[in-house]
Amino acid sequence: MSSRRQMDHLERTASNYRQDGVYPAQVCGIMDESETVKRLRLAVHPDFTFRAGQWVDFFIPGMEKVGGFSVCSSPGLLQKEGVIELAVKYTQHPPAHWIHTKCTMDSHVAMRVGGNFFFDPLPSDPSVDLLLVAGGVGINPLYSILLHAADLLRQNPTNAGRGYHIGSTHLCYSAKNTQELLFKKSIINVCKEFPEKFSCDFHITAQTADIDQELQPYMNRGRLSEGGLRCHVDPNTTLCYLCGPPPMIESVVQTLLSLGLSQERILFEKWW
C-alpha cells in the first residue's frame, strides 16, 4: 500500500459495504512477519464478525487518519479464540507507522469491518475451484480465504455431509524475494495437510540469495505467466480472487479472460 492509496482509504472505499458497528479491540500479540511487515493479533468484542477476505477500518485513539487493513486470519480463529490478525507493511502513512513504531501489547484501538471481496459460501452453494492470485502484501485477504477453505474442508472432510462441498484451492503468490513471501511455511503446511485439494506456486522477481531447500519445490523465478495460470483455469468451475498492485491485477485479469474465464468469476481487490 502506498501512502497515497492509504491516505484515501475512507474515500476510496466509500461505496463498499461496511458494517454499522465500530468495535473496540486490544492488541494481544505483535511479531515480525518479515523485515518490513508486522503481524498484530487483536482481541475483539464478542459481537465482532467478518468474512474471509474483508478488511477493517482501523481507528487509533488521538489519530485523525484511519487505516485500512485486510484481515489475514480466518473466521475460524475468531470463533475459537476471539481474535483476529492483521499483517501491516511499514510505510510513512500514520496508521501503519504507528503500528510499527508505537503500538505495544495492550494498546487499544477500534475497528469496523467492510469490503465486498470475500469467500463465504453457504452449504447449498455450488462447489467451486478457487484460484487465488496474490502480489506482495496482497496476500493478506487471500491467506484468510485459503485458511477458511481449509477450515471448511476440515468440517466436511469427505464432502459427504451437509456442509459446503469444497473444491480445489490453488494459490499463485508473487513477491520480490522469499523474505517477502508472508505466511509461506503455513501455506505449505496446508498444502501438505490436503495434498489432493490444496496447492501453491511462489514466484520471486528479484531474489539474489539461495532459496531454502524446503521452498524449492514451490518456487518459480520471474513473474506469473499465462502458462502458470492455464492449468488452474476451468471456465465452468474456477472462481478467481486477485489482490495486489493494479498493474498486476489488470494483466492477470486479461490473461484469465483470454483463457475463457468469465468476468463474473474474477474478483479483485486493489490495495495500492
KAQUILIN-V549683 format. One record per pair of residues at least 12 apart in sequence whose C-alpha atoms are under 10 Angstrom apart, sorted by the first residue. I is the first residue (numbers start at 0). J is the second residue. If there is no record, write none. Layout:
<<I | J> <I | J>>
This chain:
<<0 | 67> <0 | 68> <0 | 87> <0 | 88> <0 | 89> <0 | 90> <0 | 92> <0 | 95> <0 | 135> <0 | 136> <0 | 137> <0 | 243> <0 | 244> <0 | 269> <0 | 270> <0 | 271> <1 | 88> <1 | 89> <1 | 90> <1 | 91> <1 | 92> <1 | 244> <1 | 270> <1 | 271> <2 | 90> <2 | 91> <2 | 92> <2 | 93> <2 | 95> <2 | 271> <3 | 92> <3 | 271> <4 | 67> <4 | 92> <4 | 269> <4 | 270> <4 | 271> <5 | 64> <5 | 65> <5 | 66> <5 | 67> <5 | 68> <5 | 90> <5 | 92> <5 | 93> <5 | 94> <5 | 95> <5 | 270> <5 | 271> <6 | 64> <6 | 65> <6 | 66> <6 | 67> <6 | 92> <6 | 93> <6 | 94> <7 | 64> <7 | 65> <7 | 66> <7 | 67> <8 | 56> <8 | 64> <8 | 65> <8 | 66> <8 | 67> <8 | 68> <8 | 270> <9 | 56> <9 | 64> <9 | 65> <9 | 66> <9 | 67> <12 | 56> <12 | 67> <12 | 113> <12 | 114> <12 | 115> <13 | 113> <13 | 114> <14 | 114> <14 | 115> <15 | 113> <15 | 114> <15 | 115> <15 | 116> <16 | 53> <16 | 112> <16 | 113> <16 | 114> <16 | 115> <16 | 116> <17 | 53> <17 | 54> <17 | 55> <17 | 56> <17 | 111> <17 | 112> <17 | 113> <17 | 114> <17 | 115> <18 | 47> <18 | 48> <18 | 49> <18 | 55> <18 | 111> <18 | 112> <18 | 113> <18 | 114> <19 | 111> <19 | 112> <19 | 113> <20 | 46> <20 | 47> <20 | 110> <20 | 111> <20 | 112> <21 | 44> <21 | 47> <21 | 55> <21 | 56> <21 | 57> <21 | 58> <21 | 109> <21 | 110> <21 | 111> <21 | 112> <22 | 43> <22 | 44> <22 | 45> <22 | 46> <22 | 47> <22 | 48> <22 | 58> <22 | 108> <22 | 109> <22 | 110> <22 | 111> <22 | 112> <23 | 41> <23 | 42> <23 | 43> <23 | 44> <23 | 47> <23 | 58> <23 | 107> <23 | 108> <23 | 109> <23 | 110> <23 | 111> <24 | 40> <24 | 41> <24 | 42> <24 | 43> <24 | 44> <24 | 47> <24 | 57> <24 | 58> <24 | 82> <24 | 83> <24 | 105> <24 | 106> <24 | 107> <24 | 108> <24 | 109> <24 | 110> <25 | 40> <25 | 41> <25 | 42> <25 | 43> <25 | 44> <25 | 82> <25 | 103> <25 | 104> <25 | 105> <25 | 106> <25 | 107> <25 | 108> <25 | 109> <26 | 39> <26 | 40> <26 | 41> <26 | 42> <26 | 43> <26 | 82> <26 | 83> <26 | 84> <26 | 102> <26 | 103> <26 | 104> <26 | 105> <26 | 106> <26 | 107> <26 | 108> <27 | 39> <27 | 40> <27 | 41> <27 | 42> <27 | 43> <27 | 82> <27 | 83> <27 | 84> <27 | 103> <27 | 104> <27 | 105> <27 | 106> <27 | 107> <28 | 40> <28 | 41> <28 | 42> <28 | 82> <28 | 84> <28 | 103> <28 | 104> <28 | 105> <29 | 41> <29 | 84> <29 | 85> <29 | 86> <29 | 98> <29 | 99> <29 | 102> <29 | 103> <29 | 104> <30 | 86> <31 | 86> <31 | 87> <31 | 99> <32 | 86> <32 | 87> <32 | 88> <32 | 178> <32 | 179> <32 | 180> <32 | 181> <32 | 182> <33 | 86> <33 | 88> <33 | 177> <33 | 178> <33 | 179> <33 | 180> <33 | 181> <33 | 182> <34 | 88> <34 | 89> <34 | 178> <34 | 179> <35 | 86> <35 | 87> <35 | 88> <35 | 89> <35 | 90> <35 | 99> <35 | 178> <35 | 179> <36 | 85> <36 | 86> <36 | 87> <36 | 88> <36 | 89> <36 | 90> <36 | 95> <36 | 98> <36 | 99> <36 | 136> <36 | 179> <36 | 181> <37 | 85> <37 | 86> <37 | 87> <37 | 88> <37 | 89> <37 | 95> <37 | 98> <37 | 99> <38 | 71> <38 | 84> <38 | 85> <38 | 86> <38 | 87> <38 | 88> <38 | 98> <38 | 99> <39 | 71> <39 | 83> <39 | 84> <39 | 85> <39 | 86> <39 | 87> <39 | 98> <39 | 102> <39 | 103> <39 | 104> <40 | 72> <40 | 82> <40 | 83> <40 | 84> <40 | 85> <40 | 86> <40 | 104> <41 | 77> <41 | 81> <41 | 82> <41 | 83> <41 | 84> <41 | 85> <41 | 104> <41 | 105> <41 | 106> <41 | 107> <41 | 108> <42 | 77> <42 | 80> <42 | 81> <42 | 82> <42 | 83> <42 | 84> <42 | 105> <42 | 107> <43 | 77> <43 | 80> <43 | 81> <43 | 82> <43 | 83> <43 | 108> <43 | 109> <43 | 110> <44 | 81> <44 | 82> <44 | 109> <44 | 110> <45 | 77> <45 | 78> <45 | 81> <45 | 82> <46 | 81> <47 | 77> <47 | 81> <47 | 82> <47 | 83> <47 | 110> <47 | 111> <47 | 112> <48 | 74> <48 | 77> <48 | 78> <48 | 81> <48 | 83> <48 | 111> <48 | 112> <49 | 70> <49 | 73> <49 | 74> <49 | 77> <49 | 83> <49 | 111> <49 | 112> <49 | 113> <49 | 114> <49 | 117> <49 | 119> <50 | 70> <50 | 73> <50 | 74> <50 | 112> <50 | 113> <50 | 114> <50 | 115> <50 | 116> <50 | 117> <50 | 118> <50 | 119> <50 | 120> <50 | 140> <50 | 143> <50 | 144> <50 | 147> <51 | 69> <51 | 70> <51 | 71> <51 | 72> <51 | 73> <51 | 74> <51 | 75> <51 | 116> <51 | 117> <51 | 118> <51 | 119> <51 | 139> <51 | 140> <51 | 141> <51 | 142> <51 | 143> <51 | 144> <51 | 145> <51 | 146> <51 | 147> <51 | 148> <52 | 69> <52 | 70> <52 | 71> <52 | 72> <52 | 73> <52 | 74> <52 | 113> <52 | 114> <52 | 115> <52 | 116> <52 | 117> <52 | 118> <52 | 119> <52 | 138> <52 | 139> <52 | 140> <52 | 141> <52 | 142> <52 | 143> <52 | 144> <52 | 145> <52 | 147> <52 | 240> <52 | 242> <52 | 268> <53 | 68> <53 | 69> <53 | 70> <53 | 71> <53 | 112> <53 | 113> <53 | 114> <53 | 115> <53 | 116> <53 | 117> <53 | 118> <53 | 139> <53 | 140> <53 | 141> <53 | 143> <53 | 144> <53 | 268> <54 | 67> <54 | 68> <54 | 69> <54 | 70> <54 | 71> <54 | 85> <54 | 110> <54 | 111> <54 | 112> <54 | 113> <54 | 114> <54 | 115> <54 | 116> <54 | 117> <54 | 139> <54 | 140> <55 | 67> <55 | 68> <55 | 69> <55 | 70> <55 | 85> <55 | 109> <55 | 110> <55 | 111> <55 | 112> <55 | 113> <55 | 114> <56 | 68> <56 | 69> <56 | 109> <56 | 110> <56 | 111> <56 | 112> <56 | 113> <56 | 114> <57 | 94> <57 | 95> <57 | 108> <57 | 109> <57 | 110> <57 | 111> <57 | 112> <58 | 94> <58 | 107> <58 | 108> <58 | 109> <58 | 110> <58 | 111> <59 | 93> <59 | 94> <59 | 97> <59 | 98> <59 | 102> <59 | 106> <59 | 107> <59 | 108> <59 | 109> <59 | 110> <60 | 106> <60 | 107> <60 | 108> <60 | 109> <62 | 93> <62 | 94> <62 | 97> <63 | 93> <63 | 94> <64 | 92> <64 | 93> <64 | 94> <65 | 92> <65 | 93> <65 | 94> <65 | 95> <65 | 110> <66 | 92> <66 | 93> <66 | 94> <66 | 95> <66 | 110> <67 | 87> <67 | 94> <67 | 95> <67 | 110> <67 | 111> <67 | 112> <67 | 113> <67 | 270> <68 | 84> <68 | 85> <68 | 86> <68 | 87> <68 | 88> <68 | 94> <68 | 95> <68 | 110> <68 | 112> <68 | 139> <68 | 140> <68 | 270> <69 | 84> <69 | 85> <69 | 86> <69 | 87> <69 | 112> <69 | 113> <69 | 114> <69 | 136> <69 | 137> <69 | 138> <69 | 139> <69 | 140> <69 | 141> <69 | 143> <69 | 270> <70 | 83> <70 | 84> <70 | 85> <70 | 86> <70 | 87> <70 | 112> <70 | 139> <70 | 140> <70 | 141> <70 | 142> <70 | 143> <70 | 144> <71 | 83> <71 | 84> <71 | 85> <71 | 86> <71 | 87> <71 | 137> <71 | 138> <71 | 139> <71 | 140> <71 | 141> <71 | 142> <71 | 143> <71 | 144> <71 | 145> <71 | 146> <71 | 182> <72 | 84> <72 | 85> <72 | 86> <72 | 139> <72 | 140> <72 | 141> <72 | 142> <72 | 143> <72 | 144> <72 | 145> <72 | 146> <72 | 147> <73 | 140> <73 | 142> <73 | 143> <73 | 144> <73 | 145> <73 | 146> <73 | 147> <73 | 148> <73 | 149> <73 | 150> <74 | 119> <74 | 143> <74 | 144> <74 | 146> <74 | 147> <74 | 150> <75 | 143> <75 | 146> <75 | 147> <75 | 149> <75 | 150> <75 | 151> <76 | 146> <76 | 147> <76 | 150> <84 | 139> <84 | 143> <85 | 139> <85 | 140> <86 | 136> <86 | 138> <86 | 139> <86 | 181> <86 | 182> <87 | 99> <87 | 136> <87 | 139> <88 | 135> <88 | 136> <114 | 268> <115 | 266> <115 | 267> <115 | 268> <116 | 140> <116 | 141> <116 | 240> <116 | 241> <116 | 242> <116 | 266> <116 | 267> <116 | 268> <117 | 140> <117 | 141> <117 | 143> <117 | 144> <117 | 240> <117 | 266> <117 | 267> <117 | 268> <118 | 140> <118 | 141> <118 | 143> <118 | 144> <118 | 145> <118 | 147> <118 | 148> <118 | 238> <118 | 240> <119 | 144> <119 | 147> <119 | 148> <119 | 151> <119 | 163> <120 | 148> <120 | 151> <120 | 162> <120 | 163> <120 | 164> <120 | 165> <121 | 162> <121 | 163> <121 | 164> <122 | 151> <122 | 160> <122 | 161> <122 | 162> <122 | 163> <122 | 164> <122 | 165> <123 | 161> <123 | 162> <123 | 163> <123 | 164> <124 | 162> <124 | 163> <124 | 164> <124 | 165> <125 | 163> <125 | 164> <125 | 165> <125 | 166> <125 | 236> <126 | 163> <126 | 164> <126 | 165> <126 | 166> <126 | 167> <126 | 236> <126 | 237> <126 | 238> <127 | 164> <127 | 165> <127 | 166> <127 | 167> <127 | 168> <127 | 233> <127 | 235> <127 | 236> <127 | 237> <127 | 238> <127 | 239> <128 | 165> <128 | 166> <128 | 167> <128 | 168> <128 | 169> <128 | 196> <128 | 231> <128 | 232> <128 | 233> <128 | 235> <128 | 236> <128 | 237> <128 | 238> <128 | 239> <129 | 144> <129 | 145> <129 | 148> <129 | 165> <129 | 166> <129 | 167> <129 | 168> <129 | 169> <129 | 170> <129 | 197> <129 | 231> <129 | 232> <129 | 236> <129 | 237> <129 | 238> <129 | 239> <129 | 240> <129 | 264> <130 | 145> <130 | 167> <130 | 168> <130 | 169> <130 | 170> <130 | 171> <130 | 198> <130 | 199> <130 | 228> <130 | 231> <130 | 232> <130 | 233> <130 | 237> <130 | 238> <130 | 239> <130 | 240> <130 | 241> <130 | 265> <131 | 144> <131 | 145> <131 | 168> <131 | 169> <131 | 170> <131 | 171> <131 | 172> <131 | 199> <131 | 238> <131 | 239> <131 | 240> <131 | 241> <131 | 242> <131 | 266> <131 | 267> <132 | 169> <132 | 170> <132 | 171> <132 | 172> <132 | 173> <132 | 199> <132 | 200> <132 | 223> <132 | 228> <132 | 239> <132 | 240> <132 | 241> <132 | 242> <132 | 243> <132 | 247> <132 | 248> <132 | 251> <132 | 267> <133 | 170> <133 | 171> <133 | 172> <133 | 173> <133 | 174> <133 | 201> <133 | 202> <133 | 240> <133 | 241> <133 | 242> <133 | 243> <133 | 244> <133 | 247> <133 | 248> <133 | 267> <133 | 268> <134 | 171> <134 | 172> <134 | 173> <134 | 174> <134 | 175> <134 | 180> <134 | 202> <134 | 222> <134 | 223> <134 | 241> <134 | 242> <134 | 243> <134 | 244> <134 | 245> <134 | 247> <134 | 248> <135 | 172> <135 | 173> <135 | 174> <135 | 175> <135 | 176> <135 | 179> <135 | 180> <135 | 181> <135 | 242> <135 | 243> <135 | 244> <136 | 172> <136 | 173> <136 | 174> <136 | 179> <136 | 180> <136 | 181> <136 | 242> <136 | 243> <136 | 244> <136 | 270> <136 | 271> <137 | 172> <137 | 173> <137 | 174> <137 | 181> <137 | 241> <137 | 242> <137 | 243> <137 | 244> <137 | 268> <137 | 269> <137 | 270> <137 | 271> <138 | 170> <138 | 171> <138 | 172> <138 | 173> <138 | 174> <138 | 180> <138 | 181> <138 | 182> <138 | 241> <138 | 242> <138 | 243> <139 | 181> <139 | 182> <139 | 242> <139 | 243> <140 | 240> <140 | 241> <140 | 242> <140 | 268> <141 | 170> <141 | 172> <141 | 240> <141 | 241> <141 | 242> <142 | 170> <142 | 181> <142 | 182> <142 | 183> <142 | 185> <142 | 186> <144 | 168> <144 | 240> <145 | 168> <145 | 169> <145 | 170> <145 | 186> <145 | 189> <145 | 197> <146 | 185> <146 | 186> <146 | 189> <148 | 163> <148 | 165> <148 | 166> <148 | 167> <148 | 168> <148 | 196> <148 | 197> <149 | 165> <149 | 168> <149 | 189> <149 | 190> <149 | 192> <149 | 193> <149 | 196> <149 | 197> <151 | 163> <151 | 164> <151 | 165> <152 | 164> <152 | 165> <152 | 166> <152 | 167> <152 | 193> <152 | 196> <153 | 165> <153 | 193> <156 | 193> <165 | 196> <166 | 195> <166 | 196> <166 | 197> <166 | 236> <166 | 237> <167 | 193> <167 | 194> <167 | 195> <167 | 196> <167 | 197> <167 | 198> <167 | 231> <167 | 236> <167 | 237> <168 | 190> <168 | 193> <168 | 195> <168 | 196> <168 | 197> <168 | 198> <168 | 199> <168 | 231> <168 | 237> <168 | 238> <168 | 239> <169 | 190> <169 | 196> <169 | 197> <169 | 198> <169 | 199> <169 | 200> <169 | 228> <169 | 231> <169 | 239> <170 | 186> <170 | 190> <170 | 197> <170 | 198> <170 | 199> <170 | 200> <170 | 201> <170 | 231> <170 | 239> <170 | 240> <171 | 198> <171 | 199> <171 | 200> <171 | 201> <171 | 202> <171 | 217> <171 | 223> <171 | 227> <171 | 228> <171 | 231> <171 | 241> <172 | 199> <172 | 200> <172 | 201> <172 | 202> <172 | 203> <172 | 218> <172 | 219> <172 | 222> <172 | 223> <172 | 242> <172 | 243> <173 | 200> <173 | 201> <173 | 202> <173 | 203> <173 | 204> <173 | 218> <173 | 219> <173 | 220> <173 | 221> <173 | 222> <173 | 223> <173 | 243> <173 | 247> <174 | 201> <174 | 202> <174 | 203> <174 | 204> <174 | 205> <174 | 206> <174 | 221> <174 | 222> <175 | 202> <175 | 203> <175 | 204> <175 | 205> <175 | 206> <175 | 207> <175 | 220> <175 | 221> <175 | 222> <176 | 201> <176 | 202> <176 | 203> <176 | 204> <176 | 205> <176 | 206> <176 | 207> <176 | 208> <176 | 210> <176 | 220> <177 | 201> <177 | 202> <177 | 203> <177 | 204> <177 | 205> <177 | 206> <177 | 207> <177 | 208> <177 | 209> <177 | 210> <177 | 211> <177 | 214> <177 | 218> <178 | 203> <178 | 206> <178 | 208> <178 | 210> <179 | 203> <180 | 201> <180 | 202> <180 | 203> <183 | 199> <183 | 201> <183 | 214> <183 | 217> <184 | 213> <184 | 214> <186 | 198> <186 | 199> <187 | 199> <187 | 200> <187 | 213> <187 | 214> <187 | 217> <198 | 217> <199 | 216> <199 | 217> <199 | 218> <200 | 214> <200 | 216> <200 | 217> <200 | 218> <200 | 219> <200 | 223> <200 | 227> <201 | 214> <201 | 215> <201 | 216> <201 | 217> <201 | 218> <201 | 219> <201 | 220> <201 | 221> <201 | 222> <201 | 223> <202 | 217> <202 | 218> <202 | 219> <202 | 220> <202 | 221> <202 | 222> <202 | 223> <202 | 224> <203 | 218> <203 | 219> <203 | 220> <203 | 221> <203 | 222> <203 | 223> <204 | 219> <204 | 220> <204 | 221> <204 | 222> <204 | 223> <205 | 220> <205 | 221> <205 | 222> <206 | 220> <206 | 221> <222 | 247> <223 | 247> <223 | 250> <223 | 251> <224 | 250> <224 | 251> <224 | 254> <225 | 250> <225 | 251> <225 | 253> <225 | 254> <225 | 255> <225 | 257> <225 | 258> <226 | 254> <228 | 251> <228 | 254> <228 | 255> <228 | 258> <229 | 254> <229 | 255> <229 | 257> <229 | 258> <229 | 259> <230 | 258> <232 | 255> <232 | 258> <232 | 259> <232 | 260> <233 | 258> <233 | 259> <233 | 260> <234 | 255> <234 | 256> <234 | 258> <234 | 259> <234 | 260> <234 | 261> <234 | 264> <235 | 259> <235 | 260> <235 | 261> <235 | 264> <236 | 260> <236 | 264> <237 | 260> <237 | 261> <237 | 264> <237 | 265> <238 | 260> <238 | 261> <238 | 263> <238 | 264> <238 | 265> <238 | 266> <239 | 252> <239 | 255> <239 | 260> <239 | 262> <239 | 263> <239 | 264> <239 | 265> <239 | 266> <239 | 267> <240 | 264> <240 | 265> <240 | 266> <240 | 267> <240 | 268> <241 | 265> <241 | 266> <241 | 267> <241 | 268> <241 | 269> <242 | 266> <242 | 267> <242 | 268> <242 | 269> <242 | 270> <242 | 271> <243 | 267> <243 | 268> <243 | 269> <243 | 270> <243 | 271> <244 | 268> <244 | 269> <244 | 270> <244 | 271> <245 | 267> <245 | 268> <245 | 269> <245 | 270> <245 | 271> <246 | 269> <246 | 271> <247 | 269> <248 | 266> <248 | 267> <248 | 268> <248 | 269> <249 | 267> <249 | 269> <251 | 265> <252 | 265> <252 | 266> <252 | 267>>
